[in-house]
Amino acid sequence: MAMLRSPLAPDHFPDLPDIAGVRFAAAAAGVKYQDRTDVMLAVMDPGTTIAGVFTKSATRSAPVLDCQAKLAAAADTASASGAAILVNSGNSNAFTGHHGQTSVAEITRSVADITNIPEARVFTASTGVIGEPLPHDRIVAKISALNNALDTSAIDSAAHAIMTTDTFAKGAMATVDIGGKTVSISGIAKGSGMIAPDMATMLVYIFTDATLAQNDLQQLLSSICDRTFNCITVDSDTSTSDSLMLCATGASDVDVAGNSDFAMALETVMLDLSHQVVRDGEGATKFVEIQVSGAMNDHDAKVHGLSIANSPLVKTAVAGEDPNWGRIVMAIGKSGAAADRDRLSISFGDVLVAEKGWVSPTYKEADGAAEMKKSNITIKIDMGLADGSATVWTCDLTHQYISINADYRS
């Protein structure tokens, strides 16, 4: 189903720097639609270390289970081999029983044979409809052509190949100077609906020419994920296929272990990609940042923030540009985290709406309504209890979300 580009989308796909040590290719395999680019291959040079975070769903897909097993078994010495990632859209290869495992095995075996990379270093992901066997033979038939077309500058094609209900391809980059050398980071993501992370979210692939041991890479990725992808939600639904992989080729010969500048650059890329997913939320017209302060601890602050962000009543009020602060009070009250009604303050942007459990005497409905008409909205909550804080991001809920998902399998 063709969809209009999100009104919150960036003007264009960014100009991502080539990452030495990784090449990309994309093709149309006809997984679900004919003549649509729907499969991408990334091949990394020997020396690449890989980290990943994946959905905690109890019904996660065969590709997710395979990636988790391979990363869990890998030692740093495995980076002596190259690595490959193959991703298809149009079919999630989830809830397909032994067929799913067979599809993963056939694809990884073919990639390994054609690229001369060990199967243990071949990772796959699938996104799309759940419960339908993946026509893996169509993908296998394209692997040779993909391998022949590999190019260091084709990451934008890879970003387009992994889209499903996305209305725009998502990319982000950063460069950082370390010891007089430039280290580059380029990342792509897909995601629009079924977005409520429980580790990472959607499909995300980030590449850097930095040098970092696998254990250190994993620790850094997991830490930043909790402040970025794990702080977004579109519709409160966690996917069976969510995967985020970070690949460090080491081609720059710059060891970034413990380097705060690199960590900040990586967090900038991950935050940018996570925000783009929210801005492409199915049917979204508003990007909403929810800042919670004064909670008992950071965990409670995040619980409150996500309760507000996931509330259909809050999200529909935002869609209708209605400054209905009572719905925010409701969402806080139901979250389960500590709250005191008579210490609560709420602001829309810089407009103080409620304080100490009651509407602020300075509040004017017209001021609140003006804030809600903006395409980028900030909701601030001060719990008045302690020092805990968190920020989460979401979008509004419009009728278009229903239309997209009611027709998704058509």
FIVEX-153382 format. One line per 3 residues: their letters; for each residue x, y, z of C-alpha. Coordinates in Angstrom, 3 decimals. Layout:
A) X Y Z | ... $
***
This chain:
MAM) 0.000 0.000 0.000 | 1.496 3.317 -1.082 | 1.624 5.911 1.693 $
LRS) 2.316 9.596 1.687 | 5.642 10.683 3.128 | 5.325 11.552 6.805 $
PLA) 4.903 15.299 7.435 | 7.557 14.900 10.139 | 10.142 13.397 7.775 $
PDH) 13.529 15.050 7.182 | 13.982 16.837 3.872 | 16.226 14.145 2.405 $
FPD) 18.252 11.049 3.148 | 21.561 12.192 4.666 | 24.898 11.926 2.916 $
LPD) 26.442 9.125 4.958 | 30.217 8.683 4.961 | 31.573 5.466 3.483 $
IAG) 32.808 3.138 6.198 | 36.039 1.445 5.232 | 35.719 -2.310 5.600 $
VRF) 32.023 -2.679 4.736 | 30.207 -2.876 1.412 | 26.508 -2.952 0.560 $
AAA) 24.140 -4.100 -2.170 | 20.376 -4.234 -2.611 | 18.027 -6.018 -4.998 $
AAG) 14.394 -6.822 -5.764 | 13.746 -10.457 -4.887 | 9.946 -10.391 -5.032 $
VKY) 9.545 -11.532 -1.427 | 6.067 -9.963 -1.296 | 5.875 -7.385 -4.083 $
QDR) 7.290 -7.513 -7.572 | 9.820 -4.892 -8.679 | 10.314 -3.574 -5.156 $
TDV) 13.805 -3.454 -3.607 | 13.386 -5.826 -0.694 | 16.696 -7.473 0.170 $
MLA) 20.057 -6.036 1.189 | 23.446 -7.548 1.827 | 26.264 -6.024 3.872 $
VMD) 29.691 -7.679 3.880 | 32.389 -6.727 6.385 | 36.129 -7.328 6.182 $
PGT) 38.067 -9.617 8.513 | 38.749 -7.933 11.840 | 35.173 -6.679 12.259 $
TIA) 33.614 -7.031 15.713 | 29.847 -7.190 16.060 | 27.426 -6.474 18.912 $
GVF) 23.672 -6.736 18.964 | 20.511 -6.228 20.970 | 17.278 -7.991 20.132 $
TKS) 13.630 -8.176 21.051 | 12.696 -9.884 24.303 | 9.438 -11.062 22.774 $
ATR) 8.555 -14.651 23.709 | 7.516 -15.171 20.075 | 10.655 -13.784 18.440 $
SAP) 11.470 -14.799 14.910 | 13.830 -17.493 13.606 | 16.366 -14.901 12.363 $
VLD) 16.468 -13.248 15.795 | 17.053 -16.562 17.550 | 19.812 -17.429 15.077 $
CQA) 21.571 -14.069 15.525 | 21.359 -14.294 19.300 | 22.852 -17.782 19.309 $
KLA) 25.715 -16.794 17.014 | 26.630 -13.678 18.977 | 26.442 -15.560 22.269 $
AAA) 28.852 -18.199 20.958 | 31.282 -15.774 19.338 | 34.667 -14.929 20.821 $
DTA) 36.856 -12.009 19.823 | 38.919 -14.396 17.716 | 35.911 -14.860 15.415 $
SAS) 36.611 -11.394 14.030 | 39.546 -12.911 12.137 | 36.888 -13.885 9.618 $
GAA) 34.734 -11.489 7.681 | 31.031 -11.112 8.433 | 27.819 -10.625 6.499 $
ILV) 24.304 -9.383 7.201 | 21.377 -10.170 4.892 | 18.023 -8.511 5.498 $
NSG) 14.722 -8.911 3.669 | 11.484 -6.953 3.929 | 7.964 -8.098 3.085 $
NSN) 7.960 -11.181 5.330 | 9.128 -11.428 8.954 | 9.836 -15.194 8.964 $
AFT) 8.202 -15.219 12.408 | 5.765 -17.800 13.814 | 6.591 -20.149 10.961 $
GHH) 7.796 -23.174 12.976 | 10.468 -25.363 11.424 | 9.974 -23.539 8.113 $
GQT) 11.539 -20.451 9.673 | 14.641 -22.323 10.788 | 14.947 -23.924 7.356 $
SVA) 14.757 -20.531 5.655 | 17.469 -19.078 7.878 | 19.697 -22.092 7.285 $
EIT) 19.257 -21.961 3.507 | 19.969 -18.236 3.328 | 22.991 -18.287 5.632 $
RSV) 24.445 -21.305 3.835 | 24.109 -19.601 0.474 | 25.636 -16.352 1.710 $
ADI) 28.508 -18.270 3.288 | 29.202 -20.252 0.098 | 29.147 -17.203 -2.178 $
TNI) 31.046 -14.766 0.069 | 33.477 -17.301 1.611 | 32.426 -16.179 5.067 $
PEA) 31.792 -18.820 7.790 | 28.103 -19.479 8.484 | 28.732 -18.579 12.114 $
RVF) 29.484 -15.052 10.912 | 26.441 -14.699 8.643 | 23.487 -12.906 10.251 $
TAS) 20.000 -12.456 8.863 | 16.896 -10.446 9.655 | 13.411 -10.386 8.196 $
TGV) 10.639 -7.825 8.550 | 7.060 -7.787 7.344 | 4.019 -10.016 7.713 $
IGE) 4.015 -12.553 10.571 | 2.947 -16.169 10.142 | 3.643 -16.747 6.465 $
PLP) 6.544 -18.991 5.322 | 9.397 -16.995 3.867 | 9.958 -17.724 0.148 $
HDR) 13.677 -17.992 0.805 | 14.392 -19.451 -2.620 | 13.678 -16.022 -4.124 $
IVA) 16.269 -14.480 -1.805 | 18.839 -17.217 -2.391 | 18.486 -16.659 -6.134 $
KIS) 19.673 -13.055 -5.680 | 22.675 -13.595 -3.405 | 25.226 -14.044 -6.164 $
ALN) 24.094 -10.845 -7.878 | 24.138 -9.026 -4.555 | 27.683 -10.188 -3.887 $
NAL) 28.807 -9.006 -7.312 | 27.217 -5.595 -6.782 | 28.766 -4.837 -3.377 $
DTS) 29.844 -1.213 -3.085 | 31.127 0.904 -0.193 | 28.756 3.733 -1.213 $
AID) 25.500 1.763 -1.451 | 24.255 2.137 2.129 | 21.351 4.320 0.963 $
SAA) 20.098 1.468 -1.228 | 20.323 -0.847 1.771 | 18.234 1.599 3.819 $
HAI) 15.484 1.557 1.193 | 15.514 -2.237 0.907 | 14.566 -2.825 4.559 $
MTT) 11.481 -0.559 4.554 | 7.949 -1.943 5.082 | 5.299 0.621 6.058 $
DTF) 8.028 3.251 6.394 | 7.375 6.379 4.352 | 11.047 7.353 4.176 $
AKG) 14.436 5.677 4.465 | 16.276 6.465 7.686 | 19.960 7.243 8.026 $
AMA) 22.260 9.082 10.422 | 25.976 9.729 10.725 | 28.708 11.216 12.830 $
TVD) 32.438 11.734 12.601 | 34.798 12.326 15.476 | 38.471 13.283 15.635 $
IGG) 40.483 11.031 17.931 | 44.221 11.549 18.189 | 44.342 13.377 14.877 $
KTV) 42.477 10.624 13.030 | 38.864 10.694 11.862 | 36.522 7.940 13.008 $
SIS) 33.234 7.640 11.111 | 29.839 6.184 12.023 | 26.966 5.510 9.595 $
GIA) 23.647 3.941 10.510 | 20.348 2.975 8.908 | 17.044 1.920 10.416 $
KGS) 13.554 0.837 9.529 | 10.478 1.197 11.678 | 7.077 2.834 11.602 $
GMI) 4.569 0.622 13.402 | 4.745 -2.128 16.035 | 7.154 0.099 17.947 $
APD) 7.522 -0.336 21.696 | 11.074 -1.430 22.382 | 12.050 -3.995 24.969 $
MAT) 15.798 -4.001 24.253 | 16.178 -2.101 20.982 | 13.543 -1.823 18.329 $
MLV) 12.761 -2.419 14.661 | 15.752 -3.157 12.443 | 18.833 -0.999 12.906 $
YIF) 22.321 -1.431 11.446 | 25.196 0.825 12.472 | 28.704 0.657 11.058 $
TDA) 31.923 2.311 12.203 | 35.573 2.075 11.209 | 36.596 2.270 14.873 $
TLA) 38.471 -0.530 16.631 | 36.745 -1.998 19.689 | 36.746 -5.461 21.257 $
QND) 33.449 -7.318 21.038 | 32.753 -7.265 24.772 | 33.381 -3.531 24.976 $
LQQ) 31.294 -2.952 21.849 | 28.401 -4.916 23.334 | 28.529 -3.075 26.644 $
LLS) 28.559 0.306 24.918 | 25.684 -0.591 22.599 | 23.472 -1.934 25.383 $
SIC) 24.087 1.120 27.563 | 23.271 3.659 24.851 | 20.269 1.649 23.706 $
DRT) 18.584 2.175 27.061 | 18.746 5.956 26.558 | 17.692 5.978 22.909 $
FNC) 15.767 3.147 21.273 | 14.405 1.908 24.583 | 12.888 5.352 25.171 $
ITV) 10.647 5.521 22.101 | 7.184 4.185 21.390 | 4.686 4.524 18.592 $
DSD) 1.910 2.110 19.512 | 3.033 0.084 22.576 | 3.527 -3.111 20.525 $
TST) 6.879 -4.914 20.659 | 7.841 -6.657 17.433 | 8.846 -10.303 17.064 $
SDS) 11.752 -9.230 14.853 | 13.412 -6.235 16.512 | 17.169 -6.294 15.946 $
LML) 19.954 -3.756 16.332 | 23.483 -4.635 15.243 | 26.617 -2.541 15.592 $
CAT) 29.644 -3.468 13.476 | 33.150 -2.065 14.040 | 35.488 -2.817 11.136 $
GAS) 38.634 -1.431 12.763 | 39.763 0.018 9.430 | 40.655 3.392 10.977 $
DVD) 43.157 1.735 13.345 | 41.750 3.910 16.141 | 40.998 2.041 19.363 $
VAG) 38.027 3.805 20.969 | 37.854 1.757 24.173 | 36.758 4.120 26.944 $
NSD) 36.731 7.113 24.606 | 33.901 9.451 25.621 | 33.949 11.380 22.339 $
FAM) 33.239 8.211 20.369 | 30.539 7.164 22.830 | 28.813 10.539 22.458 $
ALE) 29.038 10.366 18.673 | 27.500 6.889 18.660 | 24.720 8.046 20.978 $
TVM) 24.019 10.974 18.644 | 23.562 8.566 15.727 | 21.369 6.187 17.701 $
LDL) 19.204 9.000 19.083 | 18.794 10.482 15.596 | 17.690 7.131 14.154 $
SHQ) 15.296 6.448 17.027 | 13.692 9.864 16.590 | 13.298 9.265 12.859 $
VVR) 11.362 6.085 13.637 | 8.950 8.058 15.820 | 8.646 10.766 13.158 $
DGE) 7.626 8.027 10.725 | 5.124 6.513 13.138 | 2.195 5.182 11.166 $
GAT) -0.138 8.117 10.580 | 1.892 10.468 12.786 | 1.476 14.233 12.509 $
KFV) 3.072 15.237 15.844 | 6.452 14.423 17.388 | 6.159 14.416 21.178 $
EIQ) 8.946 14.636 23.747 | 7.946 13.780 27.313 | 10.314 14.998 30.025 $
VSG) 9.769 13.586 33.505 | 11.644 14.988 36.485 | 11.274 14.840 40.257 $
AMN) 10.463 11.096 40.321 | 11.600 8.755 43.071 | 14.304 7.407 40.718 $
DHD) 15.153 7.265 37.023 | 13.310 3.978 36.580 | 10.071 5.427 37.950 $
AKV) 10.497 8.482 35.736 | 10.749 6.271 32.666 | 7.722 4.224 33.745 $
HGL) 5.665 7.397 34.043 | 6.968 8.722 30.730 | 6.108 5.558 28.821 $
SIA) 2.686 5.353 30.465 | 1.927 8.815 29.097 | 3.509 8.067 25.727 $
NSP) 1.559 4.827 25.266 | -1.822 6.133 26.367 | -4.314 6.128 23.454 $
LVK) -6.222 8.912 25.205 | -3.142 11.121 25.489 | -2.076 10.375 21.915 $
TAV) -5.513 11.085 20.431 | -5.733 14.328 22.412 | -2.407 15.346 20.871 $
AGE) -3.726 14.421 17.433 | -6.782 16.590 18.037 | -4.614 19.446 19.365 $
DPN) -6.546 19.313 22.636 | -4.539 20.416 25.719 | -6.347 17.880 27.885 $
WGR) -3.951 17.662 30.805 | -6.387 15.445 32.711 | -5.398 12.570 30.449 $
IVM) -1.790 12.992 31.505 | -2.828 12.861 35.157 | -4.689 9.650 34.358 $
AIG) -1.666 8.073 32.668 | 0.575 8.917 35.611 | -1.909 7.496 38.075 $
KSG) -2.156 4.143 36.305 | 1.593 3.638 35.684 | 2.282 1.830 38.952 $
AAA) 5.270 4.021 39.811 | 5.265 6.278 42.873 | 3.211 9.475 42.510 $
DRD) 1.610 12.091 44.736 | -1.283 13.950 43.177 | -0.725 17.049 45.292 $
RLS) 2.935 17.452 44.248 | 2.406 17.046 40.529 | 3.149 19.800 38.011 $
ISF) 2.494 19.661 34.243 | 3.640 21.974 31.452 | 3.059 22.062 27.705 $
GDV) 6.269 23.560 26.397 | 6.909 26.566 28.646 | 3.235 26.914 29.535 $
LVA) 2.588 25.846 33.136 | -0.720 24.007 33.052 | -1.057 22.425 36.482 $
EKG) 0.836 22.555 39.766 | 0.467 20.995 43.198 | -2.394 18.808 42.098 $
WVS) -4.527 21.556 40.544 | -4.734 23.743 37.483 | -2.278 26.645 37.645 $
PTY) -3.903 30.035 38.377 | -1.846 31.508 35.527 | -2.947 28.943 32.938 $
KEA) -4.976 30.015 29.948 | -6.556 27.381 27.707 | -5.600 29.368 24.611 $
DGA) -1.928 29.135 25.583 | -2.119 25.375 25.990 | -3.986 25.007 22.701 $
AEM) -1.304 27.036 20.913 | 1.386 24.623 22.132 | -0.616 21.630 20.909 $
KKS) -0.854 23.052 17.405 | 2.903 22.711 16.948 | 4.314 19.747 15.033 $
NIT) 6.969 19.259 17.747 | 5.463 19.190 21.219 | 7.164 18.997 24.607 $
IKI) 5.274 17.771 27.668 | 7.026 18.340 30.990 | 6.120 16.528 34.198 $
DMG) 7.561 17.351 37.624 | 6.602 14.613 40.084 | 7.840 16.669 43.056 $
LAD) 9.162 13.607 44.888 | 12.928 13.252 44.402 | 15.599 13.532 41.702 $
GSA) 14.677 10.785 39.221 | 14.397 11.859 35.580 | 13.877 10.413 32.103 $
TVW) 12.917 11.532 28.614 | 10.867 9.459 26.190 | 9.571 10.165 22.718 $
TCD) 6.352 9.273 20.940 | 3.896 10.519 18.323 | 0.180 11.151 18.088 $
LTH) -2.433 8.540 17.170 | -4.540 9.378 14.132 | -7.162 7.625 12.044 $
QYI) -4.485 6.950 9.446 | -2.876 4.484 11.869 | -6.074 2.450 11.767 $
SIN) -6.262 2.654 7.990 | -2.682 1.484 7.537 | -2.997 -1.484 9.862 $
ADY) -6.488 -2.507 8.840 | -5.201 -2.919 5.281 | -1.699 -4.159 6.140 $
RS) -2.038 -7.669 4.694 | -4.109 -6.610 1.681 $
***
